[in-house]
């Protein structure tokens, strides 16, 4: 009987990180693989469209938890997934990233004595106000295999008392997907469809620190308005952000600005096309900091800290914190200069999933 492995997805970035691992393990033909979708992101443009575009098979199990408060959502996933584990009895659970699905499924597996592999271990912002930081640290404590994307992640884990034997520097599976699908990004017609010509700034914002606080949101939108005077802006709006803008009566203000294109969240291929061709990206996302580093696109991150410091030391990323008023001048200074020089971090080479599958193959069959 083949060892059974569950791969957990649920939020938008999970699909991108999980797809290369699923395909690499599947090629070995030594495992029974099951894809478990928690349904943390349930909007068509936030989840299902990834499965279609990546040609990843439909999930075998759907928990369909939907949106909720952090505690409630985590609790729902934990409760529902525990029942799945008891019934299906996998030999290992692989979790990705730092979302509520990651920690909830890890807790369920740990309490039943099932080994956990955490892809993207050891990243730390050292900011305990971030729910993701709590998810990252706790998941790493529970995991048997800790697969890291960058060298400093190992140092973080060692400093937390985690055994060196559990830690494996494999690179970044999200970059595997970028390399796999880059030709599709280049063929995307999204810029033509949006009637985009020349340079533009791409904007993505969703973190509570930026969009949940009314004063911060007003300052941020004012800066985006001023930025649009410098360079045209494309703003795919996260569902949470859209609700906050509408509640604050700021949505129509942006909608009426002809220099800002407000669009719904889009598929992976179209979004990557916009990102790799942007002159600059303004974001508070973790993954986008990595993607822009790989593409060599200048990035300004609207956060006080980052769990991905390699994007600053090796890449094109710059933190601006909550100094929203400085965003326009920072963007203007950046676009006046040549594109930043950068180097692609070690092992971001498209072979990370292959390294993971070899390690797990040895674990089960050596």
DOMARPA-388110 format. One line per 2 residues: number of its first residue (from 1); their letters; for each residue x, y, z of N, C-alpha, C. Coordinates in steps of 0.2 Angstrom, whole numbers. Layout:
# residues N
NUM) a) X Y Z X Y Z X Y Z | ...
This chain:
# residues 366
1) xx) 4 -6 0 0 0 0 4 6 0 | 3 11 -4 7 17 -5 6 22 1
3) xx) 11 25 4 10 30 9 5 35 6 | 0 37 11 -5 43 9 -2 49 12
5) xx) -2 54 7 -1 61 9 -6 66 8 | -8 70 12 -13 76 11 -9 82 10
7) xx) -10 86 5 -8 92 3 -13 97 5 | -12 102 9 -17 107 11 -17 113 7
9) xx) -22 115 4 -23 122 1 -29 125 4 | -30 132 3 -36 135 5 -36 142 4
11) xx) -30 146 4 -30 153 2 -26 153 -4 | -27 159 -7 -24 160 -14 -17 158 -15
13) xx) -12 160 -11 -5 158 -12 -4 151 -11 | -8 147 -7 -6 140 -6 -6 136 -13
15) xx) -11 138 -17 -11 134 -23 -5 135 -27 | -2 141 -27 4 142 -31 10 138 -28
17) xx) 10 138 -21 16 134 -18 15 127 -18 | 9 124 -18 7 117 -18 8 114 -25
19) xx) 6 117 -30 5 114 -36 12 111 -38 | 18 114 -38 24 110 -40 25 104 -35
21) xx) 24 105 -29 25 99 -25 21 93 -26 | 14 95 -28 10 89 -30 12 86 -36
23) xx) 14 90 -41 16 87 -47 22 83 -46 | 27 85 -42 33 82 -42 32 75 -38
25) xx) 28 75 -33 27 69 -29 23 64 -33 | 18 67 -37 14 62 -41 19 59 -47
27) xx) 24 62 -49 28 59 -54 32 53 -52 | 33 53 -45 37 47 -42 32 41 -42
29) xx) 26 42 -42 21 36 -43 22 31 -37 | 24 34 -31 25 30 -25 20 32 -19
31) xx) 16 37 -20 12 40 -15 5 40 -17 | 0 39 -12 -7 41 -14 -8 48 -11
33) xx) -9 53 -16 -9 60 -14 -17 62 -14 | -18 66 -9 -25 69 -9 -24 77 -7
35) xx) -28 80 -11 -28 88 -11 -34 90 -7 | -32 93 -1 -38 95 3 -38 103 3
37) xx) -44 105 1 -45 112 0 -50 114 6 | -47 119 11 -51 121 17 -57 126 15
39) xx) -56 129 9 -61 134 7 -60 141 10 | -54 142 13 -53 148 17 -54 154 12
41) xx) -52 154 6 -54 158 0 -59 155 -4 | -65 157 -4 -70 154 -8 -72 157 -14
43) xx) -70 164 -15 -72 167 -21 -69 164 -27 | -73 164 -32 -70 161 -39 -63 164 -41
45) xx) -63 170 -40 -56 173 -43 -51 173 -38 | -52 170 -32 -47 170 -26 -45 162 -26
47) xx) -48 158 -29 -46 151 -28 -48 146 -34 | -54 145 -36 -55 140 -41 -52 142 -47
49) xx) -51 148 -49 -48 150 -55 -41 148 -56 | -37 147 -50 -31 144 -50 -30 137 -52
51) xx) -35 133 -50 -36 126 -51 -36 125 -59 | -41 130 -62 -42 129 -69 -35 131 -73
53) xx) -32 137 -71 -26 139 -75 -20 135 -74 | -19 132 -68 -13 128 -67 -14 121 -69
55) xx) -21 119 -71 -22 112 -73 -21 108 -67 | -22 110 -61 -21 106 -55 -28 102 -54
57) xx) -27 96 -52 -34 92 -52 -38 95 -46 | -44 94 -47 -49 97 -42 -47 93 -35
59) xx) -48 97 -30 -47 94 -23 -51 88 -22 | -48 83 -18 -52 77 -17 -56 78 -11
61) xx) -55 83 -7 -59 85 -1 -60 92 0 | -66 95 1 -67 102 2 -70 103 8
63) xx) -67 107 13 -70 108 19 -75 114 19 | -74 119 14 -79 124 13 -80 128 19
65) xx) -75 130 22 -76 134 28 -78 141 27 | -76 144 22 -78 151 20 -74 156 25
67) xx) -77 163 24 -73 168 28 -76 168 35 | -72 171 40 -74 172 47 -69 175 51
69) xx) -70 177 57 -65 179 61 -59 174 62 | -53 176 64 -47 172 64 -49 166 68
71) xx) -51 167 74 -52 161 79 -57 157 77 | -63 159 74 -68 155 72 -67 151 66
73) xx) -63 154 61 -61 151 55 -56 145 57 | -51 147 61 -46 142 63 -50 136 66
75) xx) -54 138 71 -58 132 74 -62 128 70 | -65 131 65 -69 127 60 -65 122 56
77) xx) -59 125 54 -55 121 50 -52 115 54 | -50 116 60 -47 111 65 -52 106 66
79) xx) -58 108 67 -64 103 69 -65 99 63 | -66 102 57 -68 98 51 -63 94 49
81) xx) -56 96 49 -51 92 46 -49 86 51 | -50 87 57 -49 82 62 -53 76 60
83) xx) -59 77 58 -64 71 56 -61 68 50 | -59 72 45 -56 69 39 -50 65 41
85) xx) -46 67 45 -40 63 47 -41 57 50 | -46 57 55 -48 51 58 -51 46 53
87) xx) -55 48 48 -58 44 43 -53 41 38 | -48 46 35 -44 45 30 -37 42 32
89) xx) -35 43 38 -28 41 40 -22 42 36 | -21 48 34 -15 49 30 -8 48 34
91) xx) -3 46 31 4 45 34 8 52 35 | 5 57 31 9 64 32 4 69 29
93) xx) 5 75 32 1 81 30 6 86 28 | 6 89 22 10 94 20 6 101 20
95) xx) 8 106 24 5 112 24 10 118 21 | 7 123 19 11 128 15 9 135 18
97) xx) 15 139 19 14 146 21 12 147 28 | 8 152 29 6 155 36 -1 157 37
99) xx) -6 154 33 -13 156 34 -16 152 39 | -22 154 40 -26 150 46 -27 142 44
101) xx) -27 141 38 -27 134 36 -21 130 38 | -15 134 37 -9 131 39 -9 128 46
103) xx) -10 133 51 -10 131 58 -15 126 60 | -21 127 57 -27 123 59 -26 116 57
105) xx) -24 115 51 -23 108 49 -17 105 53 | -12 109 54 -6 106 58 -8 104 65
107) xx) -12 108 68 -14 106 75 -18 100 75 | -23 99 70 -27 93 69 -22 87 68
109) xx) -17 88 64 -13 82 63 -8 80 69 | -6 86 72 -1 85 78 -5 81 83
111) xx) -11 83 85 -15 80 90 -16 72 89 | -16 70 82 -17 63 81 -10 60 79
113) xx) -5 63 80 2 60 79 4 59 72 | 1 63 68 3 62 61 8 67 59
115) xx) 14 65 56 19 69 54 17 75 49 | 20 81 50 19 87 47 25 89 43
117) xx) 24 91 37 29 94 33 27 102 32 | 31 106 34 29 113 32 34 116 27
119) xx) 30 118 22 34 121 16 34 129 17 | 39 132 17 40 139 19 41 140 26
121) xx) 45 136 29 47 137 36 52 142 38 | 52 144 44 57 149 47 57 156 45
123) xx) 52 158 41 51 165 40 48 169 46 | 51 174 48 49 178 54 49 186 53
125) xx) 44 189 55 43 196 55 45 199 62 | 45 194 67 46 196 74 41 201 76
127) xx) 35 201 73 29 205 74 23 201 76 | 22 201 83 17 196 85 10 199 85
129) xx) 10 205 82 3 208 80 0 205 74 | 5 202 70 3 199 64 0 192 65
131) xx) -6 190 63 -9 183 64 -4 178 60 | -2 180 55 3 176 51 9 174 55
133) xx) 12 178 59 18 177 63 16 171 68 | 10 172 71 8 167 76 7 160 72
135) xx) 4 160 66 3 154 62 10 151 60 | 15 155 58 21 153 56 25 149 62
137) xx) 25 153 68 29 150 73 26 144 76 | 20 143 77 17 138 80 17 132 75
139) xx) 16 133 68 17 127 64 24 124 63 | 29 129 64 35 126 64 37 122 70
141) xx) 34 124 76 35 120 82 32 113 81 | 27 112 77 23 106 77 26 101 71
143) xx) 30 104 67 32 100 61 38 96 62 | 38 90 58 43 85 58 48 87 52
145) xx) 46 90 47 50 92 41 49 100 40 | 54 104 41 54 111 40 58 113 33
147) xx) 54 114 28 57 116 22 58 124 21 | 64 126 20 65 133 21 66 136 14
149) xx) 65 142 13 66 146 6 72 150 6 | 75 152 12 81 156 12 85 155 18
151) xx) 92 156 17 96 154 23 95 157 29 | 92 163 30 91 166 37 85 162 40
153) xx) 81 159 37 76 155 40 78 149 44 | 84 146 42 87 141 47 89 144 53
155) xx) 93 150 53 95 153 59 89 155 64 | 83 157 61 78 158 65 75 152 69
157) xx) 75 147 65 73 140 68 78 138 73 | 84 138 72 89 136 77 89 140 83
159) xx) 88 146 82 87 151 88 81 149 92 | 76 146 89 70 144 93 70 137 96
161) xx) 76 134 95 77 127 98 75 122 94 | 74 123 87 72 117 83 78 114 80
163) xx) 78 107 80 84 103 78 86 104 71 | 92 105 70 95 106 64 93 100 59
165) xx) 92 94 62 91 88 58 84 89 54 | 79 93 57 73 94 54 72 99 49
167) xx) 78 103 48 78 109 43 81 107 37 | 77 109 31 80 107 25 79 113 20
169) xx) 85 116 18 85 122 14 83 119 6 | 77 121 4 76 118 -3 74 123 -8
171) xx) 74 129 -6 72 135 -10 64 136 -10 | 62 139 -15 55 142 -15 51 139 -20
173) xx) 46 135 -18 41 132 -23 37 137 -27 | 36 143 -24 32 148 -27 36 150 -34
175) xx) 42 150 -33 46 152 -39 46 146 -44 | 46 140 -42 45 135 -46 39 136 -51
177) xx) 33 139 -48 27 140 -52 29 146 -57 | 32 151 -55 34 157 -59 38 154 -65
179) xx) 43 150 -64 47 148 -70 43 143 -74 | 39 139 -71 35 134 -75 30 138 -80
181) xx) 27 143 -77 22 147 -81 24 153 -84 | 30 155 -84 32 162 -87 30 163 -94
183) xx) 30 158 -98 29 159 -105 21 160 -106 | 17 158 -101 10 160 -101 9 167 -99
185) xx) 13 169 -94 12 176 -92 14 181 -98 | 19 179 -102 21 183 -108 15 183 -113
187) xx) 11 178 -114 6 178 -119 -1 181 -116 | -1 182 -110 -7 185 -108 -9 192 -111
189) xx) -16 192 -112 -18 198 -116 -21 204 -111 | -20 203 -105 -23 207 -100 -21 214 -101
191) xx) -15 216 -103 -13 223 -104 -17 226 -110 | -18 222 -115 -22 224 -121 -29 225 -119
193) xx) -32 220 -115 -39 220 -113 -40 226 -108 | -35 228 -104 -36 234 -100 -34 241 -103
195) xx) -32 240 -109 -30 246 -113 -24 250 -109 | -19 246 -107 -13 248 -104 -8 249 -109
197) xx) -5 255 -109 1 257 -113 6 260 -109 | 12 258 -109 18 262 -106 18 260 -99
199) xx) 22 264 -95 23 262 -88 17 263 -83 | 16 259 -78 11 259 -73 13 256 -67
201) xx) 10 258 -61 11 256 -55 5 250 -53 | 7 245 -51 2 240 -49 2 240 -41
203) xx) -5 240 -39 -6 241 -32 -10 235 -29 | -8 232 -23 -12 227 -20 -11 228 -12
205) xx) -17 229 -9 -17 231 -2 -23 227 1 | -21 224 7 -27 220 11 -25 219 18
207) xx) -20 221 21 -18 219 28 -22 224 32 | -25 221 38 -29 225 43 -25 231 45
209) xx) -19 231 46 -15 237 48 -16 243 43 | -17 241 37 -18 247 32 -25 248 30
211) xx) -29 243 30 -36 244 27 -42 244 32 | -40 242 38 -46 241 44 -46 247 48
213) xx) -41 251 48 -40 257 52 -43 263 48 | -48 266 49 -51 271 45 -46 277 43
215) xx) -43 280 48 -38 285 47 -32 283 42 | -30 277 44 -24 274 39 -27 273 32
217) xx) -33 271 32 -35 270 25 -36 276 21 | -39 281 24 -39 288 21 -33 291 19
219) xx) -28 290 23 -21 292 21 -18 288 16 | -19 282 16 -17 278 10 -20 279 4
221) xx) -26 280 4 -30 282 -2 -28 289 -5 | -27 293 -1 -25 300 -3 -18 299 -6
223) xx) -13 295 -3 -7 294 -6 -7 291 -13 | -12 286 -14 -13 283 -20 -16 288 -25
225) xx) -20 292 -23 -23 297 -28 -17 302 -30 | -12 304 -26 -7 308 -28 -2 304 -32
227) xx) -1 297 -30 3 293 -35 1 293 -42 | -6 293 -43 -9 292 -49 -7 298 -54
229) xx) -5 304 -50 -3 310 -54 4 309 -57 | 8 304 -54 14 303 -56 15 298 -62
231) xx) 11 292 -60 11 286 -65 4 283 -64 | 1 281 -70 -5 277 -70 -5 271 -65
233) xx) -11 270 -62 -11 265 -57 -16 259 -59 | -14 253 -58 -19 247 -58 -20 244 -51
235) xx) -26 244 -49 -28 242 -42 -33 236 -42 | -30 230 -43 -35 224 -42 -37 224 -34
237) xx) -43 224 -33 -45 225 -26 -47 219 -23 | -44 217 -17 -46 211 -13 -53 212 -10
239) xx) -57 207 -10 -64 208 -7 -64 212 -1 | -59 210 4 -60 214 11 -58 221 10
241) xx) -53 223 6 -52 230 4 -57 233 1 | -61 230 -3 -66 234 -7 -72 235 -2
243) xx) -73 231 3 -78 232 8 -77 238 12 | -70 238 14 -68 243 19 -68 250 15
245) xx) -66 250 9 -67 256 5 -74 259 4 | -78 254 3 -86 256 2 -88 258 9
247) xx) -86 255 14 -89 257 21 -86 264 22 | -80 266 20 -77 272 22 -79 278 16
249) xx) -83 276 12 -85 280 6 -79 283 2 | -75 278 1 -69 280 -3 -68 277 -9
251) xx) -73 272 -10 -72 268 -16 -74 272 -23 | -79 276 -22 -81 280 -28 -76 285 -30
253) xx) -73 287 -24 -67 292 -25 -62 289 -30 | -60 283 -29 -55 280 -33 -58 278 -40
255) xx) -64 276 -40 -68 274 -46 -68 280 -51 | -69 286 -48 -69 292 -53 -63 295 -55
257) xx) -57 292 -53 -51 294 -55 -49 290 -61 | -48 294 -67 -47 291 -73 -40 288 -74
259) xx) -35 290 -69 -28 288 -69 -28 281 -65 | -33 279 -62 -33 273 -58 -38 268 -61
261) xx) -36 262 -62 -40 257 -65 -42 252 -59 | -48 252 -56 -50 248 -51 -53 241 -54
263) xx) -50 236 -53 -52 229 -56 -53 224 -51 | -57 219 -52 -58 213 -47 -52 209 -47
265) xx) -51 205 -42 -45 200 -42 -46 196 -48 | -40 194 -51 -40 191 -57 -36 184 -56
267) xx) -36 181 -62 -32 174 -62 -25 175 -61 | -21 170 -59 -14 170 -58 -10 172 -64
269) xx) -12 169 -70 -8 171 -76 -8 178 -78 | -14 181 -78 -15 188 -79 -12 193 -74
271) xx) -13 191 -68 -10 195 -62 -2 195 -63 | 1 189 -64 8 189 -65 11 193 -71
273) xx) 7 193 -76 8 197 -82 9 204 -80 | 4 207 -77 4 214 -74 10 215 -70
275) xx) 11 210 -65 16 211 -61 23 211 -64 | 25 207 -68 31 207 -71 33 212 -76
277) xx) 27 216 -79 28 221 -83 27 228 -80 | 26 228 -73 25 234 -70 31 238 -69
279) xx) 31 245 -69 37 249 -67 38 249 -60 | 33 248 -56 34 248 -49 27 245 -46
281) xx) 28 241 -40 23 238 -37 22 241 -30 | 16 243 -28 15 245 -21 11 240 -17
283) xx) 13 237 -12 9 231 -9 10 230 -2 | 6 226 2 8 224 8 8 216 9
285) xx) 8 213 3 8 206 2 15 203 4 | 16 197 7 22 194 8 24 191 1
287) xx) 20 187 -2 22 183 -8 24 188 -14 | 21 194 -14 23 198 -20 30 201 -19
289) xx) 32 202 -13 39 204 -12 44 199 -15 | 42 193 -14 46 187 -17 46 188 -25
291) xx) 40 188 -27 39 188 -35 42 194 -38 | 41 200 -35 45 206 -38 52 205 -38
293) xx) 55 202 -33 62 201 -32 64 196 -38 | 60 191 -39 62 186 -45 62 190 -52
295) xx) 56 194 -53 56 198 -59 60 204 -60 | 63 206 -54 67 212 -55 63 218 -55
297) xx) 57 218 -53 53 224 -53 53 228 -46 | 54 234 -46 54 238 -40 48 237 -36
299) xx) 49 237 -29 43 235 -25 44 240 -19 | 38 243 -17 38 247 -11 32 243 -6
301) xx) 34 241 0 30 237 4 28 242 10 | 21 242 10 18 246 15 17 242 22
303) xx) 23 241 25 23 237 31 29 240 35 | 29 239 42 34 241 46 40 236 46
305) xx) 38 229 44 43 224 44 41 219 39 | 46 214 38 45 209 33 48 203 35
307) xx) 44 197 34 47 190 36 51 188 30 | 52 192 25 56 190 19 62 195 18
309) xx) 66 196 23 72 201 22 76 200 16 | 76 194 13 80 192 8 78 196 2
311) xx) 72 198 1 69 203 -4 72 210 -4 | 74 212 2 78 218 3 85 218 1
313) xx) 88 213 4 96 212 4 98 209 -3 | 94 205 -6 95 202 -13 91 205 -18
315) xx) 86 209 -17 81 211 -22 80 218 -23 | 73 219 -24 71 226 -26 66 229 -21
317) xx) 65 226 -16 60 228 -11 63 233 -6 | 58 238 -4 59 243 1 53 244 5
319) xx) 54 244 12 49 245 17 48 252 18 | 41 254 18 40 261 19 36 262 26
321) xx) 34 256 29 30 257 35 23 260 34 | 21 264 39 15 268 38 16 275 37
323) xx) 21 277 34 23 284 31 19 285 25 | 13 284 25 9 284 18 10 291 14
325) xx) 12 296 18 13 302 14 19 302 10 | 23 298 11 30 297 8 29 293 1
327) xx) 24 289 1 23 285 -5 24 288 -12 | 20 294 -13 21 297 -20 29 299 -21
329) xx) 32 302 -16 39 304 -18 43 298 -19 | 42 293 -15 46 287 -15 45 283 -22
331) xx) 39 283 -25 38 280 -31 41 285 -37 | 40 291 -36 43 296 -41 51 295 -41
333) xx) 54 295 -36 61 294 -36 63 287 -39 | 59 282 -37 61 275 -40 60 275 -48
335) xx) 55 278 -50 54 277 -58 58 282 -61 | 61 287 -58 66 291 -62 73 288 -62
337) xx) 74 283 -58 80 279 -58 80 273 -63 | 85 270 -65 85 264 -68 82 259 -64
339) xx) 80 253 -67 77 248 -63 83 245 -58 | 81 244 -52 86 242 -47 90 235 -49
341) xx) 96 235 -48 100 229 -49 98 224 -43 | 98 218 -45 96 213 -40 99 206 -42
343) xx) 99 202 -37 101 195 -39 96 190 -36 | 95 185 -40 90 180 -38 92 176 -32
345) xx) 89 175 -27 91 171 -21 93 164 -23 | 98 161 -19 100 155 -20 94 150 -19
347) xx) 95 145 -24 90 139 -25 83 142 -27 | 82 148 -29 76 150 -32 77 148 -40
349) xx) 77 142 -41 79 140 -48 74 135 -51 | 68 134 -48 63 130 -51 63 123 -49
351) xx) 68 121 -45 69 114 -43 67 113 -36 | 64 117 -32 62 117 -25 58 111 -24
353) xx) 53 110 -28 48 104 -26 51 98 -27 | 56 97 -32 60 91 -33 64 89 -27
355) xx) 67 94 -24 71 93 -18 67 90 -12 | 61 93 -12 56 91 -7 54 84 -8
357) xx) 52 82 -14 50 75 -15 55 70 -14 | 62 72 -16 67 67 -14 68 66 -7
359) xx) 67 71 -3 68 71 4 62 66 7 | 56 67 5 51 63 7 51 56 5
361) xx) 54 55 -1 55 48 -4 59 45 1 | 65 48 3 70 45 7 67 43 14
363) xx) 63 47 16 59 46 23 55 40 23 | 51 39 17 46 34 17 49 27 15
365) xx) 55 28 10 57 22 7 64 20 8 | 68 24 12 75 22 13 76 16 18
